[in-house]
């Protein structure tokens, strides 16, 4: 491993630097477009060239790896846990991180491209928000420091609010304010939980916290640790949009532009996985931790689909379905087996692709009609047959129709549930996937298959080619991972085995 691989921190530094420049150059349209295109292309490319390894900010590796410093230190230091503790913020880059950052990079790439080419004049401020959110998501994937994760969680929260406000969708200001108010409660609670962890273990490095608990340096049954678990879990529910925050998360998606919503849901998925994995690593020894994850995941699945059935705005429908799909990831993590965690992570990768696919696909309807109420839509199959076909495939993928990617991950989840002695979970997942398919087809029929209402005005403008390109790329990923799931699962198994 290359412990000072400079490309690892650059995955975060590059989009942040670009965001700052876009904010400064917000009135120079050509410069904004050129700079955004170049950096957006770099987002999925950089992780492909980076070597696996660990990056220590400031170069401060643990003493056990730094003989020059360790030499001469007293034995009570070199012979204790201080010898293996991480004194610096640590980023870890392995095969699982590589896959997630690559997929997030693809989603961010097309979110940024669409923000440039679906409007007459690009916005430097909007580009700033998208790049900052992309950088924050990447940091959540890489960091092994729970306080560093919280910092980027806060940056991402502000970027999300900005993306909602910039959209100028009716009701966006109210939704942004509600999200901020809830965040002002959840974020301090999460920070307090991290402070409790620091107070008990003396660390914010996740690997060091796990080491301290497993080696008896702290009492694993300490009430302070249990309080920390509860507070951090509350922040996890808020950040990922699990109940009771499912309604506000769906509203956040619906009040953003479709290209922004694609990246917003990427944050929710990554936050769910990143903090969920941390909870399993640190608190997995608690008997109720996995049971709680499975329970809240089942609740998210049921509420997500139930609420989607009652919506008339297709953006809210996709938003609630996206919340429901998070539950499948949680089932995998909650099972706690190597196969279950692998399937859950694979489902997370697939959801990043499919939900972005749906937001951008249905966004073409908004582009042509300026309308998102399915009761006022119809006849779009005639107007846009190519996008209608692509959206249909995206819906099939979300529901788990073979041979697309989500079928493979949901099949793995069912197999893992049976192997873990919980076949009833597999039955529930199959039933809810069928209901997801029915929910999608009801919305699809209303928008594309029924006759066009007489009062519906449709713009004659062509859908930008970059939008069609984004949908085709997402389709290719769905097919490739559906036919060759090993391309993803082989990258995820190492992390899954370490967690299980």
C-alpha positions as CSV (number, residue, x, y, z in Angstrom):
1,X,0.0,0.0,0.0
2,X,1.1,3.6,-0.7
3,X,0.4,5.4,2.6
4,X,0.9,8.8,1.1
5,X,-1.0,8.5,-2.1
6,X,-1.7,12.1,-3.0
7,X,-4.7,11.3,-5.2
8,X,-6.7,10.1,-2.2
9,X,-7.1,13.6,-0.6
10,X,-7.3,15.2,-4.1
11,X,-10.6,13.4,-4.6
12,X,-12.0,15.8,-2.0
13,X,-9.7,18.8,-2.5
14,X,-10.3,19.1,-6.3
15,X,-14.1,19.6,-6.2
16,X,-13.8,22.0,-3.2
17,X,-11.3,24.1,-5.0
18,X,-13.4,24.2,-8.1
19,X,-16.5,25.2,-6.1
20,X,-14.6,28.1,-4.6
21,X,-13.5,29.3,-8.0
22,X,-17.0,29.0,-9.5
23,X,-18.3,31.1,-6.6
24,X,-15.8,33.8,-7.5
25,X,-16.4,33.6,-11.2
26,X,-20.2,33.4,-11.0
27,X,-20.8,36.1,-13.7
28,X,-18.3,34.6,-16.3
29,X,-20.5,32.1,-18.2
30,X,-17.9,30.6,-20.5
31,X,-15.3,30.2,-17.7
32,X,-17.9,28.6,-15.5
33,X,-18.8,26.1,-18.2
34,X,-15.2,25.2,-19.1
35,X,-14.0,24.8,-15.6
36,X,-17.1,22.8,-14.5
37,X,-16.8,20.4,-17.4
38,X,-13.1,19.7,-16.8
39,X,-13.5,19.1,-13.1
40,X,-16.7,17.2,-13.4
41,X,-15.0,14.8,-15.8
42,X,-12.2,14.3,-13.3
43,X,-14.6,13.2,-10.5
44,X,-15.1,9.6,-11.7
45,X,-11.6,9.4,-13.4
46,X,-9.4,10.2,-10.4
47,X,-10.4,7.2,-8.3
48,X,-9.6,4.9,-11.2
49,X,-6.0,6.0,-11.1
50,X,-5.5,6.2,-7.4
51,X,-3.7,3.4,-5.6
52,X,-5.3,1.6,-2.7
53,X,-3.9,2.8,0.6
54,X,-4.3,5.1,3.5
55,X,-3.6,8.8,3.7
56,X,-2.6,10.5,6.9
57,X,-3.1,14.3,6.8
58,X,0.1,16.0,7.9
59,X,2.0,12.7,7.3
60,X,1.5,11.6,10.9
61,X,1.2,7.8,10.7
62,X,0.8,5.7,13.9
63,X,4.0,5.2,15.9
64,X,4.0,1.5,14.9
65,X,4.5,2.6,11.3
66,X,6.9,5.4,12.1
67,X,10.1,4.0,13.5
68,X,12.0,7.3,13.3
69,X,9.7,8.9,15.9
70,X,9.1,5.8,17.9
71,X,12.8,5.3,18.6
72,X,13.8,6.8,21.9
73,X,10.2,7.1,23.3
74,X,9.6,5.4,26.7
75,X,8.3,1.9,26.8
76,X,5.1,2.9,28.4
77,X,4.2,4.7,25.2
78,X,5.5,2.3,22.6
79,X,4.2,-0.7,24.5
80,X,0.7,0.6,24.9
81,X,-2.3,1.3,22.7
82,X,-0.7,4.7,21.9
83,X,1.6,2.8,19.6
84,X,-1.2,1.9,17.2
85,X,-3.5,4.9,17.6
86,X,-3.9,7.3,14.6
87,X,-2.8,10.9,15.5
88,X,-4.0,12.4,12.2
89,X,-7.2,12.5,10.2
90,X,-7.1,9.3,8.2
91,X,-8.6,8.6,4.8
92,X,-8.9,4.9,3.7
93,X,-9.1,4.0,0.0
94,X,-9.8,0.4,-0.9
95,X,-11.8,-1.4,-3.6
96,X,-15.2,-0.7,-2.0
97,X,-14.4,3.0,-1.7
98,X,-13.2,3.1,-5.3
99,X,-16.5,1.7,-6.6
100,X,-18.6,4.0,-4.5
101,X,-16.6,7.1,-5.4
102,X,-16.6,6.2,-9.1
103,X,-20.4,5.8,-9.1
104,X,-20.9,9.0,-7.1
105,X,-18.6,10.7,-9.6
106,X,-20.7,9.5,-12.5
107,X,-23.9,10.8,-10.8
108,X,-22.2,14.2,-10.0
109,X,-20.8,14.4,-13.5
110,X,-24.2,14.3,-15.1
111,X,-25.8,16.4,-12.4
112,X,-23.3,19.1,-13.2
113,X,-23.6,18.7,-17.0
114,X,-27.3,19.0,-16.9
115,X,-27.1,22.1,-14.7
116,X,-25.0,23.6,-17.5
117,X,-26.8,22.5,-20.6
118,X,-30.5,22.5,-19.5
119,X,-30.5,26.2,-18.9
120,X,-29.7,29.2,-21.0
121,X,-27.1,30.6,-18.6
122,X,-25.1,28.5,-16.2
123,X,-25.1,29.5,-12.5
124,X,-21.7,29.7,-10.8
125,X,-23.5,29.6,-7.4
126,X,-25.4,26.5,-8.3
127,X,-22.2,24.8,-9.6
128,X,-20.5,25.8,-6.3
129,X,-23.2,24.0,-4.4
130,X,-23.1,20.8,-6.5
131,X,-19.3,20.6,-6.3
132,X,-19.3,21.1,-2.5
133,X,-22.0,18.4,-2.1
134,X,-19.9,16.0,-4.4
135,X,-16.8,16.7,-2.3
136,X,-18.7,16.1,1.0
137,X,-20.1,12.8,-0.3
138,X,-16.6,11.7,-1.3
139,X,-15.2,12.6,2.1
140,X,-18.0,10.6,3.8
141,X,-16.8,7.6,1.9
142,X,-13.1,8.0,2.6
143,X,-12.8,9.2,6.1
144,X,-12.0,7.0,9.1
145,X,-12.5,9.9,11.5
146,X,-16.0,10.3,12.9
147,X,-15.5,14.0,13.6
148,X,-14.3,14.7,10.1
149,X,-17.4,12.8,8.9
150,X,-19.5,15.2,11.0
151,X,-17.8,18.2,9.5
152,X,-18.6,17.2,5.9
153,X,-22.0,16.1,7.0
154,X,-22.6,19.7,8.1
155,X,-21.1,21.1,4.8
156,X,-23.4,18.8,2.9
157,X,-26.4,19.9,4.9
158,X,-25.8,23.5,4.0
159,X,-25.2,22.6,0.3
160,X,-28.5,20.7,0.2
161,X,-30.4,23.7,1.6
162,X,-28.7,25.9,-1.0
163,X,-29.6,23.5,-3.9
164,X,-33.2,23.6,-2.7
165,X,-33.3,27.4,-2.5
166,X,-31.6,28.0,-5.9
167,X,-34.2,25.8,-7.6
168,X,-36.9,28.5,-7.1
169,X,-39.5,25.7,-7.1
170,X,-42.7,26.7,-5.4
171,X,-42.5,26.0,-1.7
172,X,-38.7,25.5,-1.8
173,X,-38.0,28.2,0.8
174,X,-40.4,26.6,3.3
175,X,-38.9,23.1,2.8
176,X,-35.4,24.4,3.2
177,X,-36.4,26.2,6.4
178,X,-38.0,23.0,7.8
179,X,-34.9,20.9,6.9
180,X,-32.6,23.4,8.6
181,X,-34.8,23.5,11.7
182,X,-34.7,19.7,12.0
183,X,-31.0,19.8,11.3
184,X,-30.5,22.2,14.1
185,X,-31.8,19.5,16.4
186,X,-30.3,16.4,14.9
187,X,-26.8,17.7,14.2
188,X,-26.0,18.9,17.8
189,X,-27.3,15.5,19.1
190,X,-25.0,13.7,16.7
191,X,-22.1,15.9,17.7
192,X,-22.8,15.3,21.4
193,X,-22.7,11.6,20.7
194,X,-19.3,12.0,19.1
195,X,-18.1,14.1,22.1
196,X,-19.2,11.2,24.4
197,X,-17.2,8.8,22.3
198,X,-14.2,11.1,22.5
199,X,-14.6,11.4,26.2
200,X,-14.8,7.7,26.9
201,X,-12.2,6.4,24.4
202,X,-10.0,9.4,23.9
203,X,-10.4,9.1,20.2
204,X,-12.4,10.2,17.2
205,X,-10.6,7.8,14.8
206,X,-13.1,5.0,14.1
207,X,-10.5,2.2,14.0
208,X,-9.0,3.4,17.3
209,X,-12.4,3.5,18.9
210,X,-13.1,-0.1,17.8
211,X,-9.7,-1.1,19.1
212,X,-10.3,0.5,22.5
213,X,-13.6,-1.3,22.9
214,X,-12.5,-4.7,21.7
215,X,-9.3,-4.7,23.8
216,X,-11.0,-3.7,27.0
217,X,-9.5,-0.2,27.3
218,X,-13.1,1.1,28.0
219,X,-16.1,-0.6,29.5
220,X,-18.3,-1.7,26.5
221,X,-21.4,-1.5,28.8
222,X,-20.7,2.1,29.8
223,X,-23.9,4.2,29.9
224,X,-22.0,6.9,28.2
225,X,-21.2,4.6,25.3
226,X,-24.9,3.6,25.1
227,X,-25.9,7.3,25.1
228,X,-23.4,8.0,22.3
229,X,-24.9,5.1,20.3
230,X,-28.4,6.6,20.7
231,X,-27.4,10.1,19.7
232,X,-25.3,9.1,16.7
233,X,-28.1,6.8,15.5
234,X,-30.5,9.8,15.7
235,X,-28.2,11.8,13.5
236,X,-28.0,8.8,11.1
237,X,-31.8,8.7,10.8
238,X,-31.9,12.4,10.0
239,X,-29.0,12.4,7.5
240,X,-30.3,9.4,5.5
241,X,-34.0,10.3,5.6
242,X,-35.2,7.3,7.6
243,X,-38.3,7.5,9.7
244,X,-39.3,9.8,11.2
245,X,-37.5,12.1,8.7
246,X,-38.8,10.4,5.6
247,X,-41.4,13.1,4.7
248,X,-38.9,16.0,4.9
249,X,-36.4,14.0,2.9
250,X,-38.9,13.3,0.1
251,X,-39.9,17.0,0.2
252,X,-36.2,18.0,-0.2
253,X,-36.0,15.9,-3.4
254,X,-39.2,17.3,-4.8
255,X,-38.2,20.9,-4.2
256,X,-34.8,20.6,-6.0
257,X,-34.3,20.5,-9.7
258,X,-34.1,17.0,-11.1
259,X,-30.3,17.2,-11.6
260,X,-29.9,18.4,-8.1
261,X,-32.2,15.7,-6.7
262,X,-30.0,13.1,-8.3
263,X,-27.0,14.3,-6.2
264,X,-29.1,14.8,-3.1
265,X,-30.2,11.2,-3.1
266,X,-26.6,10.2,-3.6
267,X,-25.8,12.0,-0.3
268,X,-28.7,10.1,1.5
269,X,-27.5,6.7,0.3
270,X,-23.8,7.4,1.1
271,X,-24.7,8.8,4.5
272,X,-26.9,5.8,5.2
273,X,-24.0,3.4,4.3
274,X,-21.2,5.4,5.9
275,X,-22.8,6.0,9.3
276,X,-24.5,2.6,9.2
277,X,-21.2,0.9,8.8
278,X,-19.7,3.0,11.6
279,X,-22.6,2.0,13.9
280,X,-22.0,-1.6,13.1
281,X,-18.2,-1.3,13.6
282,X,-18.4,0.5,16.9
283,X,-21.7,-0.7,18.5
284,X,-22.2,-4.0,16.7
285,X,-21.5,-5.9,19.9
286,X,-24.7,-4.5,21.4
287,X,-27.4,-7.2,21.0
288,X,-30.1,-4.7,19.9
289,X,-28.0,-2.8,17.3
290,X,-28.7,-5.1,14.3
291,X,-32.3,-5.7,15.4
292,X,-32.8,-1.9,15.4
293,X,-31.3,-1.5,11.9
294,X,-33.5,-4.2,10.5
295,X,-36.6,-2.8,12.2
296,X,-36.1,0.8,11.1
297,X,-35.3,-0.5,7.6
298,X,-38.5,-2.4,7.4
299,X,-40.4,0.6,8.6
300,X,-38.7,2.8,5.9
301,X,-39.7,0.3,3.2
302,X,-43.3,0.1,4.3
303,X,-43.7,3.9,4.9
304,X,-41.8,4.8,1.7
305,X,-44.1,2.7,-0.5
306,X,-47.3,3.6,1.4
307,X,-46.6,7.3,1.1
308,X,-45.6,7.0,-2.5
309,X,-49.1,5.5,-3.3
310,X,-50.8,8.6,-1.9
311,X,-48.8,11.2,-3.9
312,X,-49.8,13.0,-7.1
313,X,-46.5,14.8,-7.7
314,X,-44.1,12.4,-9.5
315,X,-41.1,14.0,-7.8
316,X,-42.6,13.1,-4.4
317,X,-43.4,9.6,-5.7
318,X,-39.8,9.0,-6.7
319,X,-38.6,10.6,-3.4
320,X,-40.7,8.2,-1.2
321,X,-39.7,5.2,-3.3
322,X,-36.0,6.2,-2.8
323,X,-36.6,6.3,0.9
324,X,-38.2,2.9,0.8
325,X,-35.2,1.5,-1.2
326,X,-32.9,2.5,1.6
327,X,-34.6,-0.1,3.7
328,X,-33.1,-2.9,1.5
329,X,-29.6,-1.6,2.2
330,X,-30.4,-1.6,5.9
331,X,-31.7,-5.2,5.8
332,X,-28.3,-6.3,4.4
333,X,-26.4,-4.4,7.0
334,X,-28.7,-5.5,9.8
335,X,-28.2,-9.2,8.9
336,X,-24.6,-8.7,9.8
337,X,-23.3,-11.6,7.7
338,X,-20.6,-11.2,5.1
339,X,-23.1,-12.1,2.3
340,X,-25.8,-9.8,3.8
341,X,-23.4,-6.8,4.1
342,X,-22.1,-7.4,0.6
343,X,-25.7,-7.5,-0.7
344,X,-26.6,-4.3,1.2
345,X,-23.6,-2.5,-0.2
346,X,-24.3,-3.7,-3.7
347,X,-27.9,-2.5,-3.3
348,X,-26.5,0.9,-2.2
349,X,-24.4,1.1,-5.4
350,X,-27.4,0.2,-7.5
351,X,-29.7,2.7,-5.8
352,X,-27.2,5.5,-6.5
353,X,-27.5,4.7,-10.2
354,X,-31.2,3.8,-10.5
355,X,-32.6,6.7,-8.4
356,X,-30.5,9.2,-10.3
357,X,-31.7,7.6,-13.5
358,X,-35.3,8.1,-12.5
359,X,-35.0,11.7,-11.3
360,X,-33.2,12.7,-14.5
361,X,-35.6,10.6,-16.6
362,X,-38.8,12.1,-15.1
363,X,-37.1,15.4,-15.2
364,X,-37.5,15.4,-18.9
365,X,-41.2,15.6,-18.4
366,X,-40.8,18.7,-16.2
367,X,-38.5,20.1,-18.9
368,X,-41.1,19.7,-21.6
369,X,-44.2,20.6,-19.6
370,X,-43.2,22.5,-16.5
371,X,-45.7,20.2,-14.7
372,X,-45.1,17.5,-12.1
373,X,-48.7,16.7,-11.1
374,X,-49.5,13.3,-12.7
375,X,-53.3,14.2,-12.8
376,X,-52.5,17.0,-15.3
377,X,-50.1,14.9,-17.4
378,X,-50.5,12.4,-20.2
379,X,-49.5,11.5,-23.8
380,X,-45.8,11.9,-23.2
381,X,-45.0,8.6,-24.9
382,X,-45.9,10.3,-28.2
383,X,-43.9,13.4,-27.4
384,X,-40.7,11.7,-26.1
385,X,-40.7,8.0,-27.1
386,X,-36.9,7.6,-26.4
387,X,-37.0,9.0,-22.9
388,X,-40.3,7.1,-22.2
389,X,-38.5,3.8,-23.0
390,X,-35.5,4.7,-20.8
391,X,-37.7,5.8,-17.9
392,X,-39.6,2.5,-18.1
393,X,-36.3,0.6,-17.9
394,X,-35.3,2.7,-14.9
395,X,-38.5,1.8,-13.1
396,X,-38.1,-1.9,-13.9
397,X,-34.6,-1.7,-12.5
398,X,-35.8,-0.1,-9.2
399,X,-38.4,-2.8,-8.8
400,X,-35.9,-5.5,-9.3
401,X,-36.9,-6.9,-12.7
402,X,-34.2,-9.2,-14.2
403,X,-31.7,-9.0,-15.8
404,X,-31.1,-5.5,-14.4
405,X,-28.8,-4.6,-11.5
406,X,-31.2,-4.3,-8.6
407,X,-32.6,-7.8,-9.3
408,X,-29.1,-9.2,-8.5
409,X,-28.7,-7.2,-5.3
410,X,-32.3,-8.0,-4.1
411,X,-31.8,-11.7,-5.0
412,X,-28.6,-11.7,-2.9
413,X,-30.4,-10.0,0.0
414,X,-33.1,-12.7,-0.1
415,X,-30.5,-15.4,-0.2
416,X,-28.6,-13.8,2.7
417,X,-31.9,-13.6,4.7
418,X,-32.6,-17.3,4.2
419,X,-29.0,-18.2,5.1
420,X,-29.3,-16.1,8.3
421,X,-32.5,-18.1,9.3
422,X,-34.8,-15.2,8.5
423,X,-36.7,-16.3,5.4
424,X,-39.6,-14.0,6.3
425,X,-37.5,-11.0,5.5
426,X,-37.0,-12.4,2.0
427,X,-40.7,-12.8,1.5
428,X,-41.3,-9.2,2.7
429,X,-38.7,-7.8,0.3
430,X,-40.3,-9.7,-2.6
431,X,-43.8,-8.5,-1.8
432,X,-42.6,-4.8,-1.4
433,X,-40.7,-5.0,-4.6
434,X,-43.9,-6.0,-6.4
435,X,-45.8,-3.1,-4.8
436,X,-42.9,-0.8,-5.9
437,X,-43.4,-2.0,-9.4
438,X,-47.1,-1.3,-9.2
439,X,-46.6,2.1,-7.8
440,X,-44.1,3.0,-10.6
441,X,-46.4,1.7,-13.3
442,X,-49.3,3.7,-12.1
443,X,-47.3,6.9,-12.3
444,X,-45.8,5.8,-15.6
445,X,-49.2,5.1,-17.1
446,X,-50.6,8.5,-16.0
447,X,-47.6,10.4,-17.5
448,X,-46.8,8.4,-20.7
449,X,-49.6,6.1,-21.7
450,X,-53.0,7.8,-21.2
451,X,-54.2,10.4,-23.7
452,X,-52.8,13.9,-23.4
453,X,-55.1,16.4,-21.6
454,X,-56.3,19.2,-23.8
455,X,-55.1,21.9,-21.5
456,X,-51.5,20.5,-21.2
457,X,-49.0,22.7,-22.9
458,X,-45.8,21.0,-24.2
459,X,-42.7,22.9,-25.3
460,X,-41.4,22.1,-28.7
461,X,-37.8,22.3,-27.5
462,X,-35.7,19.2,-27.9
463,X,-34.5,17.4,-24.8
464,X,-30.7,18.2,-24.5
465,X,-28.5,15.5,-25.8
466,X,-26.5,15.4,-22.5
467,X,-29.7,14.4,-20.7
468,X,-30.2,11.4,-23.1
469,X,-26.5,10.6,-22.7
470,X,-26.9,10.5,-18.9
471,X,-29.8,8.2,-19.1
472,X,-28.0,5.9,-21.6
473,X,-24.9,5.7,-19.4
474,X,-27.1,4.8,-16.3
475,X,-28.9,2.2,-18.4
476,X,-25.5,0.7,-19.4
477,X,-24.4,0.5,-15.8
478,X,-27.7,-1.2,-14.8
479,X,-27.3,-3.8,-17.5
480,X,-23.6,-4.4,-16.8
481,X,-24.1,-4.9,-13.1
482,X,-27.2,-7.0,-13.8
483,X,-25.4,-9.4,-16.1
484,X,-22.0,-9.3,-14.3
485,X,-22.7,-8.6,-10.6
486,X,-19.3,-9.9,-9.7
487,X,-17.8,-6.6,-11.0
488,X,-19.4,-4.9,-8.0
489,X,-19.6,-7.6,-5.4
490,X,-15.9,-8.6,-5.7
491,X,-15.0,-5.0,-4.8
492,X,-17.3,-4.9,-1.8
493,X,-16.6,-8.3,-0.2
494,X,-13.4,-7.2,1.5
495,X,-15.2,-4.4,3.4
496,X,-18.2,-6.7,4.1
497,X,-16.0,-9.4,5.7
498,X,-14.3,-6.8,7.9
499,X,-17.6,-5.5,9.2
500,X,-19.3,-8.9,9.6
